[in-house]
Amino acid sequence: MKKKYLIVLADYYQEISKGLLNSALKSIPKLSLIKIIKVPGVFEIPVMISKNIKKYDAFLALGCVIKGQTPHFDFISSSTTNAIMKLSVENKKPIGNGIITCLNLSQARARKKKGREAAKAVISILSQK
C-alpha cells in the first residue's frame, strides 16, 4: 500500500532547505505519494502539520535555525521541537524532525543532508506493526 508523506519545508535558508529536501526525497520509497508545503520559518511547521494531520501517514519537518545574538534561537528551537513531538505522540503518526539547529551557516551547510536521517526514521516507524 502506498504511504502518503507530507514534507513541510521552512525555506528561510533556501540553500540549506534545498539540501535537506533533496536528501530526504532520496530516502522515501519510490511509489510513495509526497506533497511538499513551504512555510516561511520553522516556527510555522507544527501548525502546518497540525492542519494536515488526518490527510497523511507520515510527516517530515525540514528547516534550519541558526543562532544569533539573542535568545530567540533557544525559544524557536525548543518550542518547535516540543510541538512536533506532541503532535506525533497525540496523533500516533511519525514526524521526522529534520530541523537542524546550528551556530553558524558553515555548520548548517555541513548538515544539509540530515533530511535523509529524518526520512529514514519515519520510514522505520511506518514499517513497525
C-alpha positions as CSV (number, residue, x, y, z in Angstrom):
1,M,0.0,0.0,0.0
2,K,1.3,3.4,-0.9
3,K,2.1,5.7,2.0
4,K,1.3,9.4,1.9
5,Y,4.0,11.8,3.1
6,L,3.8,15.5,3.8
7,I,7.0,17.4,3.9
8,V,6.8,20.8,5.5
9,L,9.8,22.8,4.5
10,A,10.9,26.0,6.1
11,D,12.8,27.8,3.4
12,Y,14.2,30.8,5.3
13,Y,17.7,29.5,4.4
14,Q,16.9,28.3,0.9
15,E,20.3,26.7,0.2
16,I,20.1,24.7,3.3
17,S,16.4,23.8,2.9
18,K,17.1,22.6,-0.7
19,G,19.8,20.2,0.6
20,L,17.6,18.9,3.4
21,L,14.7,18.3,1.0
22,N,16.9,16.6,-1.7
23,S,18.4,14.2,0.8
24,A,15.0,13.3,2.3
25,L,13.4,12.7,-1.1
26,K,16.2,10.2,-2.0
27,S,15.2,8.1,1.0
28,I,11.5,7.9,0.6
29,P,10.2,4.8,-1.2
30,K,9.6,5.5,-4.9
31,L,5.9,4.6,-5.0
32,S,5.0,6.9,-2.1
33,L,2.7,9.9,-2.5
34,I,4.6,13.0,-1.5
35,K,3.4,16.6,-1.0
36,I,5.7,19.4,-0.2
37,I,4.4,22.6,1.5
38,K,6.8,25.5,2.1
39,V,6.5,27.8,5.1
40,P,8.5,30.9,5.9
41,G,10.3,29.5,9.0
42,V,10.5,26.6,11.3
43,F,8.1,28.1,13.8
44,E,5.3,27.6,11.3
45,I,6.0,23.9,10.7
46,P,3.9,22.4,13.6
47,V,0.8,24.3,12.7
48,M,1.0,23.2,9.0
49,I,1.4,19.6,10.1
50,S,-1.5,20.0,12.5
51,K,-3.7,21.3,9.7
52,N,-2.9,18.2,7.7
53,I,-2.5,15.5,10.3
54,K,-5.5,13.4,9.2
55,K,-4.6,13.5,5.5
56,Y,-1.2,11.8,5.6
57,D,0.5,8.7,7.0
58,A,3.8,10.4,7.9
59,F,5.4,13.8,8.0
60,L,8.9,15.4,7.6
61,A,9.7,18.7,9.2
62,L,12.7,20.2,7.5
63,G,14.4,23.5,8.1
64,C,17.2,25.3,9.8
65,V,17.7,27.6,12.8
66,I,21.0,29.5,13.2
67,K,21.9,31.0,16.5
68,G,22.1,34.8,16.5
69,Q,22.8,37.4,19.2
70,T,19.6,36.9,21.2
71,P,17.8,34.0,22.9
72,H,15.3,33.8,20.0
73,F,17.2,30.7,18.8
74,D,16.5,28.8,22.0
75,F,12.8,29.7,22.1
76,I,12.2,28.8,18.5
77,S,14.2,25.5,18.6
78,S,12.7,24.3,21.9
79,S,9.0,25.3,21.1
80,T,9.1,23.8,17.6
81,T,10.7,20.5,18.8
82,N,8.2,20.2,21.6
83,A,5.2,20.9,19.3
84,I,6.4,18.4,16.8
85,M,6.8,15.7,19.4
86,K,3.4,16.5,20.9
87,L,1.7,16.2,17.5
88,S,3.4,12.9,16.8
89,V,2.5,11.3,20.1
90,E,-1.0,12.6,20.3
91,N,-1.9,11.5,16.8
92,K,0.2,8.4,16.7
93,K,1.8,9.4,13.4
94,P,5.6,9.6,12.8
95,I,7.0,13.1,12.2
96,G,10.7,13.1,11.3
97,N,12.4,16.1,12.8
98,G,14.8,17.3,10.2
99,I,15.1,20.8,11.6
100,I,18.8,21.4,12.1
101,T,20.0,23.9,14.8
102,C,23.4,25.4,14.2
103,L,25.7,28.1,15.5
104,N,26.6,29.4,12.0
105,L,26.0,29.0,8.3
106,S,29.0,26.8,7.8
107,Q,27.7,24.2,10.3
108,A,24.3,24.3,8.5
109,R,25.9,23.7,5.1
110,A,27.8,20.7,6.6
111,R,24.5,19.3,7.9
112,K,22.1,19.9,4.9
113,K,21.9,16.2,4.2
114,K,20.3,15.5,7.6
115,G,16.9,15.3,5.8
116,R,17.8,11.7,4.9
117,E,18.1,10.8,8.6
118,A,14.6,12.2,9.3
119,A,13.1,10.3,6.4
120,K,14.7,7.0,7.4
121,A,13.4,7.4,10.9
122,V,9.9,8.0,9.7
123,I,10.1,5.0,7.3
124,S,11.3,2.8,10.1
125,I,8.3,3.7,12.3
126,L,5.9,3.2,9.4
127,S,7.3,-0.3,8.9
128,Q,6.6,-1.3,12.6
129,K,3.4,-3.1,13.4
